[in-house]
Amino acid sequence: MAILESIRKQTTILILIIGLALFAFVISGVFTSSNLGGGKAGSNIAEINGEEVSIDGFREKVDIASRNSGPNASTMQTVNQVWDQEVRNTIMEQQLAQLGLNIEQDQIMNYIGTIPGYAQNPQFQNENGVFDPNKFRSFIAEIKVNEPSQYNFWLQNEASIIQSAKQQAYFNLVKAGVGATLKEGEFDYRLANEKSDIKYVRIPFTSIADSSITVSKSEIQSYVDAHKEDFKQEAARDIQFVYFEEKPSTEDENAVKAALAEVMEDRVEYNDRTDTNDTLSGFRNTTDMAAFLDRNSDIKLDTLYKEKNQLPTKFADTLMALQVGEIFGPYRDGDYFKISKMMDRKPNGSVKASHILIGYKGAERANPEVTRTKEEAETEAKRLLKEARKKDAKFVELARDNSDGPSAPNGGDLGYFQQGRMVPEFNDFAFQNPVGTIGMVETSFGFHIIKVDDKRDIIQIANLAREIEASEGTINKLFTDATQFEMSSISSDKAFSDLAKENKYTVRPVNKIKATDENLPGLSSQRSIVKWAFNDDTKIGDIKRFDLNSGYAVAQLTKTYDEGLMSVEDASATVLPKIRKERKAAQIISANKGKSIEDIAKDNNVSTSTASALNVKSPTIPGSGSEPAVVGAAFAMKQGDTSELIEGNTGIFKITVTKKIPAPKLDNYSTYARSVKATREAQVSTAVYNALKDASEIEDNRAAFY
């Protein structure tokens, strides 16, 4: 944090330093000369350090990102994703412009060679499997002529790649100034490996009641003013709502059951075309199940045979126990009521097997590293077959150590499979031999030592199913209830929550909603409610009904938070414990100053304790939790030393170091120095960007457009 704060406060100095480092590094010429920033047309979605970001350009990027993200990403998720990237790119471009940093085509191509999607594409690799810049250039030249749409898509990617490559060059320059000395490596080693045993006494802060510490509003305000960075807040809103969920009623469920019952048995219906009574077969007796389910069920006939683990978990045992022709139901499975009929059973229709594959050069899908001949493979397979048939053989280990197949890491386990899933020779052996049999077969893949592990029955089930849906009457009643509650809560003198309680509705609060939020707990994606809460015309206490995909929500705005410094009321939940802790610490230290560990324990009715093998990298004291200040003090003390009173996280401590266990000396600490350096380098990109972002002035207008 000290490094980050230093960067944040000295951005100008950082720019000058990097600028000097770039004196001989300023380069020019990139793939394209197109402007990577947004245009200036139309309104602006942002202003970043005085630079405007066009809403038109931003929307284009959102459209592209939406197409790439697919249907599962909501509009606001995509907007926020593009926003984060736009802010980052704009801030970094401003830095790069100040430094005069540019990159040449060769540097961009080198960067492309590090992107897996390009570097690992065989189309762009040479005969040695290495990324070939010339092949990549030829590909781009070809699509420019023959595939204009694909070339335009590349241009969009190219702009992003150039931006990333330039940013990487920037961060690499910062990393070049990051290092670690051998002394720092030694110190880091000591922090992890030097141990201390201590005897200590702890007076917990809980020994003083919170109620005994009086804190005024002015004191809270003073604390906030003194720690402004910790109490900055974005504009936010609190709401509460009642959710009227569109779901089937008990009457709707009973209606579905009744509808299933109507088609269960044969029934007679009058045929006005022939002026006769026709007997229509029901689910129980139909001879054409596929046609029957097409007419009467929301789920068609599934002709696939299922294992027990593929059936509804709650009813799997019952369904597996049915005899052919037997019926079970109705029962609820998810959003359906079902009646199931056993159509067929195949005993031992699913086999679980393991195998050891011994391949040879020229076999189908043979690993290129396999060089043995077919004769050598057969000899090896016979040897392993003999090993596998021994009483004390462990097939799993033999497969893991010897198999050339992809199942080797799993001990050769192929799981369960049905008829026809394996090549004929393998299939026949697995299904024609009993569980426990071990044998060898030859296929186009090589020689297989096969072990039949288990067999299961598989069954074919027909399901007469109807989806459980809310009826029109239920939906109409839901709308009436929601509307009446909205009108009553607006006109009534009673509080929103009290009125909801009278009607046995559940009120759900949602606090600190941000202007760009979308998802609300209990309602999922509801951007319209968020926009209403932030509308200038919406006042505290206002109530509105919202139409949702799955029902209605009646919401009330309960509180607003302005951007800037938290109010005393909002900050008190955080500040009160801090001030109380400071006061308690001062009281405890004042009352126990100069006392020995034993006297402190006696006077405060607490016990002395011991802790062993403490180290700074894991500063936990058993029974007290994380106490870095206390463990850090022990690290700095000598054996036999006793500390002054130490303010910890959970109380006031006094410690005596009873034993110091120094870290074993090493001949060289270069490994630890490199580790420290690598850790610092890994933090550069995030720390520097966050410092630059914190120092930037960003006007966010997303909420005005989305």
N, C-alpha and C positions, 0 to 999 in steps of 0.2 A: 504493500500500500504506500510505503514511503517513496518507492521508485515512481509509482503511478502518480502520486501527488506532485512529485518533483517535475515529472513530464508535463503534467497539467498546468503547472504554474510557469513553466519555462518553455512553452511551445516555440516562442520566437528564437530563443537560444538554440533549441533543437534544430530548427529550420536552418539557421546560420551554419551550424556544425555540419549538417548533411550537405548544405550548399557548397561548403568548402571541399568536402569529400568528393563532390561531383564535378569539381572544376575541370578535371580532365575526362569526365565520364559523360558529359552532355552529348547525346547522340540524336540523330534525326532519322526520319523515314520509317513508316510503318506500312502494314499491308494496305491500309486505306487512309484517306485523309478526311473521312467523314467525321462530323462533330458528334462526340459521344454523349453530350449533355442534352437535356430536353430543350424543345423549342420555346419561343417566347409567345407563341400565338395563344389567344384566348386567355381565360382566367388562370390563376396559379394555384396549384395544390400545395405549394410550399415555397418558402424563401429561406435559403440556407446561407448564412453569412453574407446576406445581401444579394445572393444569386437566386433568381426566380426559377421555379420548376413548373413548366407548363402542364396544365391538366390534360391537354391534347396528347402530348408525348407520353405522359404517364398512363393515360388510358390505353394507348397502343401497346405499351409494355404489359399492362394488365391483361389485355386480350391475348397476347402471345403466351403469357404465363398460364392463363386459364386453359388454353388449348393443350399446353404441355402437361398441366396438372391432372387433367381428366375430370370426370363428372363428380368425383367424391369431394373435391375441394370446393368450399363455398366461396362466393365472391369476396367476402371480407377477408377470409384467410389469404386469398391471392393478393388482394390489395395491400394487406399488411406485409406480406412477403416482399412484394415489389417496392413498397415504401422503405423497408429496411435496407434493401439493396440500393435504392436511389439515394438515400441519405448517405450511405457509406461511399458510393461512387462519387457523389458530388463533393463531399468533404475531402476524399483522397485526391480527386482531380484538382481541387484547389491547392492542395499541398504540392502535388506534382508540378503544377504550373508555376508556383512560387519558386520551386527549386530548379525549374528548367529541365526536368527529367523526362526523357523520351527514350524509346528503344527502337532498335533496328530489326529488319526482317529476320535475320538469323537468330536473334534473341527470342523473337516471337515463335519461330519454328522450334527452337529448343524447348520453349515452354509447352507448345502443343505436344511435343514428344514425351512430356511427363503426364499428360492427361490420359488415363486408362482407356477411355472410349476410343481414342485415336491410336495410342501407342500399341494397344493390344489387338487392334483390328488387322487381320492377316492381309487385307487389301492394301495396307500402307506399310507392310513389313518387307524386308529383303529376304534373301534365301536363308539368312541366319536368324530370322525371327526378330530382327531389330527394326525399329521405326525408321523408315526411309523418307526424308523430306522431299526428295524428288518425286517419288510416287504420290505423295500427298499433293504436291503442287500440280501434278498432271491431272489428278482427280478433280481438283477445284477448277482447272482450266477447262476440263471436259464438261462438267455440269454447267459452267458458265455459258457454254455454247448450246448444249443439248437439253439441259434441264433448268430452265429459268426459275421455276418456283423453288426447286431445291437449292439453287444458287442464292436466291434471296434469303432463304432460311439460313444458309451458311453465313451470309453477311451479318445477320443478327448475332449469330454465335461468334463471329469474328470480332465484332465490337466488344463483346463481353470478354473474349479471350485477351484482346489487347489491353483492356482495362485491368484484368487480373494479372497479366504479365508485368505491367508497369507497377502495380501495387506490390507485387512480389519483389521487384527490383528495389523499391523503396524500403520495404521491410528488411531486405537482405543487407542494405546499407546500415540500418540501425543495428541489426544483429552483429555486423562486423565490429561494432564497438562494445559488444557484450562479451565478457570473459570471466574467468575465475582463476585465481592464483592457487598454487599448491597449499598455501596457508589456509585459504578458504575451503579447499577440499579437505584438509586435515580437520578444520573446525566442524565441518558438516559431518565428518566421520565420527568425531567425538560426541556431537549432539545425539547421534543415534546409538552409540556404543558405550558411552561412559555412564555408569550406573551409580545411584546414591541410595543408601538406606537412611531413613530418618525416623526420629521420634518426634511426635508433634502433639499439640493440643489445638483444637478448633472450637471457637465460640461461634455457633451458627447465627446468621442474621435473623433467623426465625425466633431466636431467644428474646427478641424485642418485638412486641406486638405492633403491627402496622398502625393500629388505632392510636398508639401513643405518639406517633409522629404526625404533627399538623403541618400541612403544606398549603400555602395560600395561592390564589390565582396569580398574583403578581410574581410569586417565586417561580411558578411554572412558566409564565411569560418570560421571565428573565433567563431561565434555562433555555427556552426555545431560541431567544434572541442570541444567546451565546453559542448555540449549536445549529445555526440556520441551515447548514448543508444537510443535516440529518432530518430536518422537518419540512423540507420542500415537498409540495404535493401537486399533482395534476388536478385539473378540473374533474370532478366525479359526482355521481349521484347515488342516492339510496332509494330503493323502491320496495314495495311489498305487493304481492299479487295473490289472487285466488285463481287456481287453474280448474277449468271445467273440461275435463278430458272426455273426448269422444270415444267411448268404449261400450261394448254390448252390456245390456242390462240382464238381470236374471231371466226376465221374460224373453229376451232375445235368445239366450242360451237354450231355454226350454223349447222355443219355437224350432230351433235347429234340430234338437233331439227328436221332436215330433215329426219333422220333415224326413229325417232318416228312418224313423219307424214306419212311415207310410210306404216306403219302397222296399222294406225288408222282406215282406211276404208277398205271395202272388195276390193279384187283385183283379177284379172284373170291371171293365170299363165299356160303356156303350160306344159303338162305332157308328156314327151317323152316316158314314159313307156306304156301309154295307147293311145298316139297320140290324146289327147283331151285337150281342155282348161278347167281347173278346177277353180272354184271360191273359193277363200280362205277368210274366215271370218276375218275381222279386229277387233281391240280392241273394237270398238263400238258395234259390233253385235255378237261377238263370244258367243257360248252357252257353251263352255268348257273353262272357264277363267283360271283354273289352268294349263291346258295343253298349252293354248296360251301363258301365261306368262313364262312357262318353256322354250318355244322356242324363245320368242321375248324380254324378259325383263331381266335386271340384278338383279331384286328383285322378288322373287317368291310370289305367292298368300298368304297373311296373312289372315287366316280365323278367327282370334280373333276379337272381337268387341271392339272398342276403344271409350273412352270418349274424350271430347273436349280437355282436358289438355294433352292428349297423341298424339295429332296431331301436325304437324309443326305450331309453334306459329303464324307465319306471315299469314298463310292461314287457320287457324283453323275455323274462322267464316264462310268463304266461303265454306269449305268442309262440315261443319255441316249443312249448308243451302241447300245442294244439295238434289234433289229428287231421289228416287230409279231409277237407269238407267241413271241419268244425269252425264255428264262428265265435268271436269274442267282441264285446262292446255293447253299447257305445262307451267310449272313453275319450277324455280330452288329451290331445297331443298338440301343445303349442296353441295356435289360433284355430285349430280344427277339432271338431268332434268326428270320431272315426268308428266304424264297425269293420273289423278285419276278418277275412276268411282265409284259411289255409288252403292254398291251391295245389301245392306239391312239396315234397321233401326229398332231398338227395342225401342219404346217409353218407358220411365221410366225404362230402362234396367239396370240402376245403382242406388243403393240406399245408402244414407248416414244415418246412425243410431247411436244412443247412447244407452247405457244400464247400468243397475245396476244389478250385479250378486250377488245373495245371495246363497252361497254354504252351504253344510252341510257335516258332517262326512260320508265318504263313496262315495261321488259324484266323478265323473271323474275329475282328476287333482285337487282335492280339496287341498287347503292350509292346511298343517299339523296343523297349529295353529287354524283352524276352528274346534270347538267341538260341535256346535249345531246339533240337530237332524233334520231329514227331515221335521217333523211337525213344529218344531220351525222356520225353514227356511221359510216355506210357510207362517206362520203367520207374520213373519217379512217382507216378500216380499209384502204381501197384505197391510200391514201398509204403506210401502214406496210407493206402487202404489197409495194409497189414497192421500198421501202427494204430489206426483208428479203431480196429476191431479188438484190440487188446482190452482186457477188463478195466485196467486203470487208466485208459486213454482219456485225454481231455480234448474233445473234438474242437471246442472253441479255441483253445490255444494252438492246435495244429492248423486250423484255418487261418487264424490271425498271423501265424508265422510263415505259412507256406503258400497260401492261395494267391493266384494272380487276378482274382475277380474283385470287383468294386465292393463286395460285401465282406472282404477280409477284415477291415477294422472292426466290424460287428461280429467277429467270430464266425463268419460265413452265413449268418442268419439271413434268410430270404423272406421271412414272415410267412403269412398265409396267402395261398393263391388257389384259384379254381381251375377246372379243366380248361386246357387250351392256352393257358397263360405262358407256359414254358415250351421250349422246343420239344418235339414229339418224344425223343428218347428220354429226356429228363422227366417229362410229364408222365410217361407210362411207368417209369420206375417209381415215382412218388405216389401215384394213385394205386398201383397194383401190389405194393408191398405194405406190410403192417408197420405200425409205429415201432421205432427202435431199430429198424433194418438199416444196415450200412452197406452200400455197394458202390460199384463203379460203372459209369456209362460214358460212351464217347459221343460228342456232338461236334458241330462245326466250330465251336469255340475252344475245343480241347477235351481233356479228360476230367470228368467230375467224380469226386468221391462224395456221395450223397448220404445224408442221414435224415431219415423220416422222423421228425420230432413230435408231430401231433396231427390229429384229424378231427374235423368238426362237421356236423350236419349243416346243410344250408337249406333254406326254405324260400318258397315263392308265396308272397302274401298279396291278396287283393284288398284294397282299402276303399270302402264306401265312405267318402269324406265330404263334409260341408264346412266351409269357413264360417267362423263365428264373427258376425259383423253387427254393428249397431243398426237397428232398424230405422226407418224414416221417422217413426214416432219417437224413438229415443233421441234422435238427432234434433228433432223439433223441440222436444222438452228441454234438451241441453241449452239450446239457443234461448228459449224462454227464461230458463233459470239464470243464465248469464246476464241477459238483458235486464231482468228484474233486479238482480243484485247490483248491477251498475247504476240503475236509476235510483234504487233505494239508498245506496251508499253516497250518491251525489246529493240527494235531497234530505237525507236524515241528519239529525243533530248528533247521532251516535258515532263513535269512532269506527273506522273501517274494520278494525280487528274485532271489535265488540259485535258489530252487525254480522260479520262472518261467523263468529262463534255461535250466535243465535241460530243461524241457518246451518250449523254443523259443517261449515266449510273450513278448510285448512288454509291459513295465511302463511305465505312463504316470503321471508325477507331476502333481499339481495343488496349487499352493501358495496360501496366504492366501485360502481360501474364507471368505466372510462368511456370517453366519447367515441373511441374506435372499437369498442368491444362488440361482440356479436352474440356469443353464447351466454345464456343465463341458466344457472343451475335449476334443474327441474323443468326447463322449457326448451333447452338446446338453442338452436340458431334462431334468434328473434331480433333482428336488426331494427325492425320498425319500433319496437318498444324502447330501445336504446335511443333512437333518434328523437322519439317523442319526449323522453326524459330530459334531453339536452336542448329541446326547442325553447327559444326565448320566451314563447307564449305560455309554456308550461310552468305553473307555479307549485310551490310546496302545498300538498293537500289535494292537488288535482287528480281526478280519477278518469280512466278511460278503458273501454272494452276493446280487445284486439282479437281479430279472427286469425286462428292458427290452423295449420294443416291437420291437427289432431284435436281440435276443439276451440276453446276460447280462454282468454286470460283477462281478468279485470285487475288493472294495475293502478297503484297510487304512488305518486312521487312523495317521498317522506323527508328527504334532506338533500341539500346541494353543497358542494365543496368547490370553492373558487381556486383557481391556479395560484400558487404562491406559497406563503408560509402558513402552516397549520394554525388554526385557532387554538386557544387555551383548552377548550372543551375537547377538541379532536386529538390534541397532543397529550392530554392528561393521562390517558391509558398507558402511554409509553414513558412519560416523564415521571409520574408519581413513583413507580418502583425504583427508578434511578436515584431520585432525590432521597427517598426513604433509605435506600441502601447507603448513600453517602452519609446521611445523618446517623444511621445505626453504626456504621464503621467508625465514625468520629467518637461516638459515645463509648463504644467497646474499647477502642484504643486509649481513650482518656482514662477510663476506669482501670485499665490493666497495664498501663505503661510502667516499665521497670520491674515487673513481676517475673518470677521464674515460671517455667512450664508447669511445675507441680502446684505452685500457688494459684496460677490462672485456673487450672483444672479444679482445684478445691473451692476457690471463691465463686466460680461460675457453675458449679455442679455439673461438670463435664468430665470425661475420661481422657487420659492420655492414650495415644495410639501409636502404632508403628506402621511403616510402609517400606517395602524393599524393592530394589532393582528399578528405581524410577529413572526415566530418561526423558530428555527434552522433546524428542520427536513424538513421544506418546505420553503427554503430561497428565496422566490420570492417577488420582490417589484413591485406592479402594475405599468405598464408603463416603467419599466426598465428591467424586466425579472429576470432571476436567478442571484442573487448577494449574494453568501454565505459569502464573506468576510465582506460585509456591515452588513448583518443580524447577523453574528457572533460577530461583534464589538458591536452591540446594545445589544446583550445578555450579554456581559461582562461589560456593563456600568450601572451606577446607574441612577435613574430617575433624570432628570434635567441636567445631564452631556452633554457636547458637545465634539465631537471627533475632532481629527486632520483630515487632508485630508486623505481619504482612496481610494486606487486604487481598483476599481471594475472591473467587466467584460466589462461594456459598457462605463465607464467614471470614473471621479474622484468625490467622494462624500464627503460631510461634513454633519454630522447628529447631532441632539439633541434628546435625549430620553425624550419624553414628558410624557410618562406613562409606568410604569412597572406593569404588571399583573402577579404576582407570581403564580406558579402552586400550587393548593391546596395541603396541606401537607397530607401525608398518614401515617397510623400507621406502615405499613411495606412495604418495597420495594422489597421483595423477589420475587414477580411475575416478576418484571422488571429485576431483576438480573438474574433470570432463562432464561428470553427471550434473554438477552444479551449473556448469556452463550450458548444458543442453536444456536444463530446466528453465533457466533464464531466457534462453533463445525461444523456447516454446511459448513463453508468455509475451514475447515482444509484440506480435501482431495484434493480439487482443488488447494488451495494456496500452499500446501507443494509440490504436484507433479509439479506444474508450476515452483516453485523455483528450484527443483531438475533438471527439464528439462533445464531451463535457464542456470544452472551451468554445464550442460553436453556438451561434444564435440560430435557432431553428423555429420557424413559424409553421405549424402543422394545421393544414386546412382540410384534412381528409374527411372530417365529419360533415363538411359543407357539401361534399360531392357524393358520398357513399352512405 
